[in-house]
Amino acid sequence: MCLQSEIVTVADTADHVIPHRGDYDLFWHGELQALCASCHSSLKQREELGQDVVRFGPDGWPIS
C-alpha cells in the first residue's frame, strides 16, 4: 500500500488478503501480504469495513 504512494516503508505485519473472519482454514492457509503496521491498522481496516479509502501520491494528488 505504501509503494502505491511511492513511499518505501518496512513491512512488519502479515495481512490476510481475504479476511478470515474466524475461518480456521483461511487463517492458516489463506494468502498473505506484507504491510506496514500503519497501513494494516488504518487503510486495510477501513477497506474491510467498506469505507472509501483515498490514497495520495508524493505529489499530493489522489491515486486512482
Residue pairs with C-beta under 8 A, 6 or more apart in sequence:
1 35
1 36
1 39
1 43
1 44
1 55
2 8
2 9
2 36
2 39
4 55
4 63
5 55
5 56
5 57
5 58
5 63
6 57
6 58
7 58
9 36
9 38
9 39
10 36
11 34
11 35
11 36
12 34
12 36
12 37
13 34
13 35
13 36
13 37
13 40
14 32
14 33
14 34
15 32
15 33
15 34
15 35
15 40
15 44
16 26
16 27
16 30
16 31
16 32
17 30
17 31
17 32
17 33
18 26
18 30
18 31
19 48
20 26
20 27
20 30
23 30
35 44
43 53
43 55
46 52
46 53
47 53
54 62
55 62
55 63
56 62
56 63
57 63
